[in-house]
Amino acid sequence: MPHIVIDKIKPINYPIKSNGIEFLFKAEELIAVKTDISKFLIKVQKRDNGYLIKYDKITRPIISELKKAYLEFVKINEAKILFENISGIKEKLPNENLLEITSDLSNIDIIEVGFGSGRHLIHLAKENPNKIILGIEIHKPSIEQVLKRIKHEKVNNIRILNHDARIILSKIPSNQLESIYVHFPVPWDKKPHRRVINQDFIKESIRTLKKNGFLHLRTDSDNYFNYSLNEFLSFNKIDLKVKKNMPYVVSSKYEDRWKKLNKDIYDIYMINHEISPEIKEEFDFSFEKKLCNFDFKPKVYKNFVIHIEKIYQIDNDKELIKLTMGNFNRPEHVYILNKEKPEYFKLPAPIKENYLAHLELKRLFEC
Ligand SMILES: C[S@@+](CC[C@H](N)C(=O)[O-])C[C@H]1O[C@@H](n2cnc3c(N)ncnc32)[C@H](O)[C@@H]1O
């Protein structure tokens, strides 16, 4: 972790600005930093030989901004650096194919959920050179591997998102997608709530698919097949096509495995006939009143969680609240600057689960 050790810390009146770097406030061992392009927290910890300065993992900044902040912090404290490991650290260049949850997804034509080794994803990209294909995967090593393959194969129409696909569809405009592929999803026989195919996912698929667009589920699990068929059947304005042991253009790693075992493979095509209204979801993450009467017990609701973890005192009437909120499987860690009109230190990603958690947070804790 990039850090420095300095010999002393001076009492400082925050906020203070030095060479374009603003130190906004101090909340116990955390110090809020604002640069031209980022906002993050650094942590100051007393050590035998001085003070260790490192960054807060939740608000993790890029290395170049962190370096600038460390150096200005040394200056305002008139301190000496006793140790540093930042000069040797190189910035990891952002990969242009890798998107963030906050990225604009309004140009995506085709989605593949859980692409694994990426054989089918790359096939899709080559077959549809004028379309933008989004691969959504939760497994980081698969993402690393596929990003390398994309570079090697020189395909330029794939975008990758490291997230839970069940959350991402809510960020896509209505009637936009030509197709959604879910090939060999994890059956989760013992934890069905973790399955990709569920009522919300189908509803969002119907909304985001164009008229005559389709969702293709391919699975080796008869249990998952029966479960999914039942889920699809509760929707109107769709056609379902079911196939068994249908040869397919690409055989994925999983498919190769099941074929060797002579397992049956099932396909469901859900064809959408609905033209859905545009959703205009404005997620307003503002607060009206200061938050108080905190309860540190995690609160688990149907679609989201809230867990207030820690309160850092800033001064008599301000504090920094550290909390976890949003989707149960992929909660987001955030800070709230609690004052007369509280604000998030960095806004949560604009997704439904975060918004629901935000509304509940207001209902529970606004004074
Ligand atoms: C059994 S593998 C199949 C991979 C690939 N489709 C194939 O046919 O070889 C299932 C993949 O889905 C991914 N996955 C599971 N749940 C997911 C979710 N909610 N969102 C995105 N990816 C998910 C897993 O990480 C895994 O790579």
The ligand as a MOL file (V3000), in Angstrom:
LIG
                    3D

  0  0  0     0  0            999 V3000
M  V30 BEGIN CTAB
M  V30 COUNTS 27 29 0 0 0
M  V30 BEGIN ATOM
M  V30 1 C -20.6930 -21.6670 -14.6700 0
M  V30 2 S -19.8810 -20.2210 -15.2010 0 CHG=1
M  V30 3 C -20.2370 -20.1620 -16.9560 0
M  V30 4 C -19.2880 -19.2840 -17.7110 0
M  V30 5 C -19.5420 -19.1440 -19.2020 0
M  V30 6 N -20.8250 -18.5230 -19.4890 0
M  V30 7 C -19.4290 -20.4840 -19.8800 0
M  V30 8 O -20.4390 -20.9450 -20.4240 0
M  V30 9 O -18.3340 -21.0700 -19.8720 0 CHG=-1
M  V30 10 C -20.9110 -18.9540 -14.5590 0
M  V30 11 C -20.2610 -17.5710 -14.5910 0
M  V30 12 O -21.1980 -16.5980 -14.1660 0
M  V30 13 C -20.5540 -15.6720 -13.3010 0
M  V30 14 N -21.6220 -15.0950 -12.4570 0
M  V30 15 C -22.3360 -15.7130 -11.4880 0
M  V30 16 N -23.2520 -14.8960 -10.9590 0
M  V30 17 C -23.1270 -13.7010 -11.6250 0
M  V30 18 C -23.7890 -12.4470 -11.5390 0
M  V30 19 N -24.7820 -12.2530 -10.6590 0
M  V30 20 N -23.3990 -11.4550 -12.3560 0
M  V30 21 C -22.3790 -11.6320 -13.2470 0
M  V30 22 N -21.7250 -12.8050 -13.3770 0
M  V30 23 C -22.0830 -13.8210 -12.5890 0
M  V30 24 C -19.5440 -16.5120 -12.5530 0
M  V30 25 O -18.4870 -15.7440 -12.0270 0
M  V30 26 C -19.0680 -17.4670 -13.6420 0
M  V30 27 O -17.9730 -16.9570 -14.3610 0
M  V30 END ATOM
M  V30 BEGIN BOND
M  V30 1 1 1 2
M  V30 2 1 2 3
M  V30 3 1 2 10
M  V30 4 1 3 4
M  V30 5 1 4 5
M  V30 6 1 5 6
M  V30 7 1 5 7
M  V30 8 2 7 8
M  V30 9 1 7 9
M  V30 10 1 10 11
M  V30 11 1 11 12
M  V30 12 1 11 26
M  V30 13 1 12 13
M  V30 14 1 13 14
M  V30 15 1 13 24
M  V30 16 1 14 15
M  V30 17 1 14 23
M  V30 18 2 15 16
M  V30 19 1 16 17
M  V30 20 1 17 18
M  V30 21 2 17 23
M  V30 22 1 18 19
M  V30 23 2 18 20
M  V30 24 1 20 21
M  V30 25 2 21 22
M  V30 26 1 22 23
M  V30 27 1 24 25
M  V30 28 1 24 26
M  V30 29 1 26 27
M  V30 END BOND
M  V30 END CTAB
M  END
